[in-house]
Amino acid sequence: MEFSEHLKHIEQSKTFKFFALLKEKADLGIDVVSLITGELDEPTPSNIANAGIDAIKSGKTKYTVNNGILELRQAICDSLKDNLDIEYIPEQILVSNGGKHALFNCLYSLCGHNDEVIIISPYYASYPDMIKLTGATPIIVDTLQNNFVPNRQLLESAITKRTKAIIINSPCNPTGVVYSESTMREITDIVKQHSLWLFSDEIYDKILYPPHTHHSPLSVDSEISNRTVLLNSFSKTYAMTGWRIGYAAGPKELIEKAALVQSQTTSNASSISQYAALEALQSDDSFIETVVPNLLAKRDKAIKILSQLDKIKMETPNGAFYLFIHISNYFNSEISDSTKMALYLLNNHNVGVVPGSAFGADDYIRLSFAPSMDKIEVGVQRIVGGLQKLQS
């Protein structure tokens, strides 16, 4: 059977692959702990969930306009103005089925064969394959030797005549790195100098640990607004991963093209999710203000348990809710890469993590500290026990 050329170089998401493997064990009644998926342990806040229920009860279950209901797009504009001091109009907003969908719509509208898109390694696992699906080529800028932070020299060394865009993600999944204002200014200067597009994935912008703050590229340099797309979603900030609702904010002409792509693939995002998202933006920040200190406590607990190991290396994350752990010192003849390590921890110690190869860093594993404190303590201790056995 022959399939599309587009699929030849596309791989299954390793995050979902390992989650499926863990779910198989759980369904057999095995006591497994998942530190795999990137979602808060808390349920969607009741006022947001009730807004979705009210939308169903009031009959708001029909098609909406493709770009998203006007009230939500206006609320997104208001939020961007309040949080980033950036002016948008509803025509510059595209509401999609999650942040990934919003990014893909824009990439597909802008990129094609002979184009190159720069991504920064370690990167969010879906970026390379999303770029490949457009026909473009992902170009990896490796920051493993630079504390996961790109600088001007690293970025400019990757630019060619074919370079169309750069994708950045701060706070970063999987590393938890938060770009400083000076780093962001280096990036915006490069975008201007080389007339590139910039995609700024800001999905974790509210999950920051003191004293760190979020710097959006347009807050640093508004001159690149005509070549910048901000991407965000409601998944992380409001515990709405399953609602599948996100957005892109950018130049009107690009948003129109991205909306055209969406209109011929999925059409509008779920009407129910849109009304829930509207309630999320119209409510205060009390939910995330409660969540962040809890995440900080779980981060510190995980780091304390991992400190029993003397052969791992890791940076303390300043945002998001992941630990990215260098574990190659525990490799041996049988466990020689991150995928085999993740399988070993799952099969032998009943704890799920994601191999670093999913993010372009095969000497690492990623664990989420978003689950409950009990799961963090049990799961991380299982990782420690598993690695200690390899050392003995």
C-alpha positions in Angstrom: 0.0 0.0 0.0 1.4 3.4 -1.0 0.9 6.5 1.2 1.5 10.2 0.7 5.1 11.5 0.4 4.3 13.8 3.3 4.3 10.8 5.7 7.7 9.4 4.8 9.6 11.3 7.4 6.8 11.7 10.0 7.1 9.9 13.3 4.6 9.0 16.0 4.7 11.3 19.0 6.9 9.6 21.6 4.9 11.4 24.3 1.7 9.7 23.2 3.5 6.4 22.4 4.8 6.1 26.0 1.5 7.3 27.4 -0.2 4.5 25.5 2.3 1.9 26.7 1.8 3.1 30.3 -2.0 3.0 29.8 -1.8 -0.6 28.7 0.0 -1.5 32.0 -2.5 0.5 34.0 -5.4 -1.3 32.3 -3.9 -4.6 33.5 -4.1 -3.4 37.0 -0.4 -2.7 37.4 0.5 0.2 39.7 2.2 2.6 37.3 3.0 6.3 37.8 2.8 8.6 34.8 5.2 11.5 34.7 4.7 11.8 31.0 1.9 14.1 30.0 2.0 17.9 30.2 -1.2 18.7 32.0 -2.1 20.0 35.4 -3.4 17.6 38.1 -6.1 20.1 38.9 -9.5 19.9 37.2 -10.7 22.7 34.9 -12.0 25.5 37.3 -15.7 25.1 38.0 -16.7 28.5 36.5 -15.0 27.6 33.2 -16.5 24.1 33.1 -19.9 25.5 34.0 -19.6 28.0 31.1 -19.2 25.0 28.8 -22.2 23.3 30.3 -24.3 26.4 30.0 -23.3 26.7 26.3 -24.6 23.2 25.8 -27.8 23.8 27.7 -28.5 27.1 25.9 -28.0 25.6 22.5 -24.7 27.1 21.6 -23.7 23.8 19.9 -23.8 24.8 16.3 -21.1 26.0 13.9 -19.5 29.3 14.7 -17.7 31.5 12.3 -14.4 29.8 11.2 -12.1 32.2 13.0 -13.9 31.9 16.4 -16.7 33.8 18.0 -16.2 37.6 18.0 -16.6 37.8 21.8 -13.7 35.4 22.3 -11.4 37.0 19.7 -12.1 40.4 21.3 -11.3 39.0 24.8 -8.0 37.6 23.5 -7.2 41.1 22.1 -8.0 42.6 25.5 -5.9 40.0 27.3 -2.9 40.6 25.0 -3.2 44.3 25.6 -3.5 43.9 29.4 -0.6 41.3 29.7 1.8 42.4 27.0 0.7 45.9 26.1 0.3 44.8 22.5 -2.6 46.1 20.3 -4.6 43.6 18.2 -8.0 43.6 16.6 -10.2 40.5 16.2 -9.3 40.2 12.6 -5.8 39.4 13.7 -6.9 36.4 15.8 -7.5 32.9 14.7 -9.1 30.5 17.3 -8.1 26.9 16.6 -8.3 23.4 18.1 -5.3 24.0 20.4 -2.0 25.8 20.2 -0.5 23.1 17.9 -3.3 23.5 15.4 -2.9 27.2 15.4 0.8 26.9 14.7 0.3 24.3 12.0 -2.3 26.5 10.2 0.2 29.4 10.1 3.2 27.2 9.1 1.2 25.6 6.3 0.1 29.0 5.1 3.7 30.4 5.0 6.1 27.6 4.3 6.7 25.1 1.5 9.3 23.1 -0.4 12.8 24.8 -0.5 12.0 26.7 2.7 13.8 26.2 6.0 12.5 26.8 9.5 14.9 27.1 12.4 13.9 25.4 15.7 15.9 25.5 18.9 17.0 22.2 20.5 15.8 20.9 22.9 12.5 21.6 21.2 8.8 20.8 21.6 8.5 17.4 20.1 5.9 18.3 17.4 7.8 21.1 15.7 10.0 19.1 13.3 7.2 17.0 12.0 4.8 19.9 11.6 7.4 21.7 9.5 8.0 18.6 7.4 4.3 18.3 6.7 4.4 21.7 5.0 7.2 20.5 2.7 9.8 22.7 4.5 12.9 21.5 6.3 13.5 21.9 10.0 17.0 23.3 10.8 18.1 22.5 14.4 20.1 24.9 16.5 21.5 22.9 19.3 21.8 24.7 22.7 22.8 21.8 24.8 26.2 23.4 25.4 24.8 26.8 26.1 22.4 26.1 29.0 19.5 25.6 26.5 19.6 29.3 25.5 20.2 30.4 21.9 22.5 33.3 21.2 23.1 35.5 18.1 26.1 33.4 16.9 24.2 30.1 17.2 21.1 31.4 15.4 22.9 33.3 12.6 25.1 30.3 11.8 21.9 28.4 10.9 20.5 31.1 8.6 20.6 30.5 4.8 18.9 32.1 1.8 16.2 29.5 2.3 15.4 30.4 5.9 11.8 31.5 6.2 11.2 31.5 10.0 12.3 30.8 13.5 10.2 29.1 16.2 10.8 30.0 19.8 9.2 28.6 23.0 9.6 30.5 26.2 9.0 29.2 28.9 10.3 26.1 27.2 9.0 22.6 27.0 11.0 20.4 27.8 13.7 22.4 29.6 11.8 25.0 31.6 14.1 27.7 30.4 12.7 31.3 30.4 14.4 33.6 27.9 15.8 36.8 29.4 15.0 40.2 27.8 18.5 40.4 26.4 18.1 36.9 24.7 14.8 37.9 23.3 16.2 41.2 22.0 19.0 39.2 20.2 16.3 37.1 18.5 14.2 40.1 17.4 17.3 41.8 16.1 18.1 38.8 13.9 14.5 38.6 12.7 14.7 42.2 11.6 18.2 42.0 10.1 17.3 38.9 8.0 13.6 39.7 7.3 12.5 36.4 8.9 9.2 35.4 10.3 9.0 34.6 14.1 6.6 32.2 15.7 6.6 32.7 19.5 5.0 29.8 21.3 3.9 31.3 24.7 1.7 28.5 26.0 3.4 28.5 29.4 3.6 32.3 29.8 1.7 32.2 33.1 3.7 29.3 34.6 6.7 31.1 36.0 8.7 30.7 39.2 9.9 33.9 41.0 11.8 36.0 40.2 11.5 35.2 36.5 9.1 37.0 34.2 7.9 36.4 30.7 9.3 38.5 27.8 7.3 38.3 24.6 9.2 39.3 21.5 6.7 42.0 20.7 7.0 43.5 24.2 10.8 43.8 23.5 10.5 45.1 20.0 7.2 46.1 18.4 8.8 46.8 15.1 8.6 43.1 14.2 4.8 42.9 14.6 4.3 42.6 10.9 6.5 39.4 10.9 5.6 37.8 14.2 2.9 35.3 15.3 2.1 34.8 18.9 0.7 31.3 19.8 -1.1 30.4 23.0 -3.8 28.1 24.3 -5.9 27.6 27.4 -4.6 24.1 28.1 -1.9 24.8 30.6 -3.0 28.0 32.3 -6.6 26.8 32.9 -6.2 23.0 33.0 -8.1 22.7 29.8 -6.0 20.2 27.8 -9.0 18.1 26.7 -11.0 21.1 25.6 -8.7 21.6 22.6 -8.7 25.4 22.3 -5.9 27.8 21.4 -5.2 30.7 19.1 -2.7 32.5 16.9 -2.3 36.3 16.9 -0.5 37.9 14.0 -0.5 40.1 10.9 -4.0 40.2 9.4 -2.9 38.9 6.0 -1.3 35.8 7.5 -4.2 35.1 9.8 -6.5 35.3 6.8 -4.5 32.6 5.0 -4.2 30.4 8.2 -8.0 30.8 8.6 -8.4 29.6 5.0 -6.4 26.4 5.8 -8.5 25.8 8.9 -11.8 26.4 7.0 -10.9 23.5 4.6 -9.7 21.1 7.3 -11.4 21.4 10.6 -13.5 24.5 10.3 -14.2 26.3 13.6 -13.0 25.1 17.0 -15.6 23.5 19.3 -18.3 26.1 20.1 -18.6 24.7 23.6 -14.8 25.1 24.2 -14.9 28.7 22.8 -17.5 29.8 25.4 -15.5 28.1 28.2 -12.4 29.9 27.0 -14.3 33.2 27.0 -15.2 32.6 30.6 -11.5 31.8 31.4 -10.4 35.1 30.0 -13.1 37.0 31.8 -12.2 35.5 35.2 -9.4 36.6 37.4 -6.0 34.9 37.8 -6.7 33.3 41.1 -6.6 29.7 39.7 -3.1 30.0 38.2 -1.9 32.0 41.2 -2.8 29.0 43.4 -1.4 26.5 40.9 2.1 28.0 40.5 3.1 27.8 44.2 2.0 24.1 44.2 4.0 23.4 41.1 7.0 25.1 42.7 6.7 22.9 45.8 6.5 19.8 43.5 9.5 20.9 41.5 11.6 21.3 44.6 10.4 18.0 46.0 11.4 16.2 42.7 14.8 17.9 42.7 15.4 17.0 46.3 14.7 13.3 45.6 16.8 13.3 42.5 19.7 14.8 44.4 20.3 11.3 45.8 21.9 10.6 42.4 25.4 11.8 41.9 25.7 11.1 38.1 22.8 13.1 36.7 22.8 16.7 35.6 19.9 19.0 35.3 19.0 22.7 35.2 16.4 24.0 37.6 13.4 25.0 35.4 12.3 28.6 35.8 9.0 28.1 34.0 6.6 25.4 32.7 6.5 22.1 34.7 9.1 19.7 33.4 12.5 18.5 34.6 14.9 17.7 31.8 17.5 15.3 33.2 20.8 14.3 31.7 21.1 10.5 32.2 23.7 9.3 29.8 26.1 8.5 32.7 23.7 5.6 33.4 23.8 4.1 29.9 25.3 0.7 29.4 25.6 -2.0 26.7 21.9 -2.8 26.9 20.5 0.7 27.7 22.3 2.9 25.3 19.8 5.7 24.5 17.0 7.6 26.0 14.2 5.5 24.4 15.7 2.3 25.9 16.1 4.1 29.3 12.4 5.2 29.2 11.4 1.6 28.4 13.5 0.3 31.2 12.0 2.6 33.7 8.5 1.8 32.5 8.9 -2.0 32.2 11.1 -2.6 35.2 10.1 0.2 37.6 6.6 1.1 36.6 7.2 4.8 36.0 6.6 6.7 32.8 8.9 9.4 31.4 9.5 10.7 27.9 12.8 10.0 26.1 14.9 13.0 25.4 15.2 11.9 21.8 11.6 13.2 21.3 13.0 16.7 21.9 16.3 16.4 20.0 18.4 15.4 23.1 19.1 11.7 23.3 21.1 11.9 26.5 18.1 13.2 28.5 14.7 12.1 29.8 11.8 14.5 30.6 9.5 14.1 33.5 6.5 16.3 34.3 6.0 17.5 37.9 2.5 18.6 37.2 0.9 15.4 38.7 -0.1 15.2 42.4 2.6 15.4 45.1 2.1 11.8 46.0 2.7 10.7 42.4 5.8 12.9 42.2 7.2 11.4 45.3 6.5 7.8 44.3 7.4 8.3 40.6 10.7 10.1 41.1 11.8 7.7 43.8 11.2 4.9 41.3 13.4 6.7 38.8 16.1 7.0 41.5 15.8 3.4 42.3 16.0 2.4 38.7 19.1 4.4 38.0 20.8 3.2 41.1 20.3 -0.4 40.0 22.0 0.4 36.7 24.9 1.9 38.7 25.4 -1.1 41.0 
